Amino acid sequence: MQPDDPTRPADRFLVFGAPQVGDAEIQEVVATLESGWWGTGPRAARFEKAFRDYKGASQAVALGSCTAALHLSLLAARLEPDAEVITTPMTFCATVNAIIHSGATPVLADVDPRTMNIDPAEIERRITDKTRAIVPVHFAGRACEMDALSAICRKHDLVMIEDCAHAIETEFEGRKAGTIGEFGCFSFYVTKSVATGEGGMVLTSGEEEADRIRRLALHGMTKDAWKRFGDEGHRHYFVVEAGFKYNMMDLQAALGLHQLKRVEDNWLRREEVWRQYDAALASLPLELPVPPASNTRHGYHLYTVLIDEAECGITRDAFLDGMTHEGIGTGVQYLSIPEHPYYRDRYGWSANDWPAARRIGRQTVSLPLSSSLTDGDVADVVTAVHRVLDRGH
Ligand SMILES: *Cc1c(COP(=O)(O)O)cnc(C)c1O
């Protein structure tokens, strides 16, 4: 390899978050296509049951996305129109947009600079007499401080909606993420650890809430379409509220059923990759993720490193370009929410008011962390990080 040759040439570019597909998924999708039942039906119902069993939850509703799951959970929580909902500035925009679309006002509470999760003390500081709910995000798969968050919810009579988009495998003191708050919202987007292309799920313990979410996901109709067109003869449906089109197709569930079977094996592989990164990057001037708290199980969804220009001799954005040049795909999770013009304009937010999230958002880089990575891929990522940082000095 010449000094300027990339670690991986363009035809071997390592795609960030590439999904892993097995023969079982492919066969199931083909069988679904041939069955003639592509929309919401028996496979979506089976996927709900499988996910409910995996998480030990009493109710599960499969939806088209985690964004839909968050939106409908917020509606099912029946917040007043002037309600405030507290969430983290270190999240994907979908979390905040769902709060806005539910009619509530989003309020941001800064994160702990080490765990990158919402700081319970910052939540307390932001509570007003209009606060009705909190939406914690288990960032990167790391469990939030659920004992502290649950205590805040009890004290102030708040609903907790967990954004578990990174947290399919996450646990806090043996309790599974998404079953601790009133609602748990999951994503099966392509880059997530169980992928259906687009897809999501709500877990809740309330039967009434689950029924309402199911109804809102399908236009506010009283009967779902697969019963409507089933073999029970014609049944009239009635629209009882103005709902949405948020249902999961059987084609998506066909993927999810088999992806879910491999969820634990894939988690073990990502844990291995995580440890390899920890060991191989320890000598560099990067800030690595802090070790998971011992009373939790980390989901290992993202491996994020912080590039402080003063330490690394290179800006974060130059580091990203350097990695692309080396043939390694990376991600930024996330620029902090108040950096985006829409929220700045609408709510008058300035990123400076959430300094921990601002710093992370400006310095963070996600390295590839999918179960499909070979040891050779991991070694290439490590080589590339070393080379890009060496060039910085
Ligand atoms: C991916 C993601 C979402 C949105 O999930 P979709 O299924 O794409 O709607 C929401 N919150 C977080 C933290 C995410 O990472």
The ligand as a Tripos MOL2 file, in Angstrom:
@<TRIPOS>MOLECULE
LIG
   15    15     1     0     0
SMALL
NO_CHARGES

@<TRIPOS>ATOM
      1 C1        -34.1340    6.1210   13.8630 C.3       1 LIG1
      2 C2        -34.6370    6.9710   14.9760 C.ar      1 LIG1
      3 C3        -35.9620    7.4350   15.0490 C.ar      1 LIG1
      4 C4        -36.9300    7.2980   13.9160 C.3       1 LIG1
      5 O1        -37.1260    6.0040   13.5220 O.3       1 LIG1
      6 P1        -37.9480    5.7220   12.1750 P.3       1 LIG1
      7 O2        -38.3210    4.2830   12.2980 O.co2     1 LIG1
      8 O3        -37.0110    5.9830   11.0450 O.co2     1 LIG1
      9 O4        -39.1160    6.6240   12.1610 O.co2     1 LIG1
     10 C5        -36.3750    8.1000   16.1920 C.ar      1 LIG1
     11 N1        -35.5410    8.3320   17.2020 N.ar      1 LIG1
     12 C6        -34.2440    7.9530   17.1550 C.ar      1 LIG1
     13 C7        -33.3750    8.2400   18.3360 C.3       1 LIG1
     14 C8        -33.7530    7.2770   16.0310 C.ar      1 LIG1
     15 O5        -32.4760    6.9010   15.9790 O.3       1 LIG1
@<TRIPOS>BOND
     1     1     2 1
     2     2     3 ar
     3     2    14 ar
     4     3     4 1
     5     3    10 ar
     6     4     5 1
     7     5     6 1
     8     6     7 2
     9     6     8 1
    10     6     9 1
    11    10    11 ar
    12    11    12 ar
    13    12    13 1
    14    12    14 ar
    15    14    15 1
@<TRIPOS>SUBSTRUCTURE
     1 LIG1         1 GROUP 0 **** ****
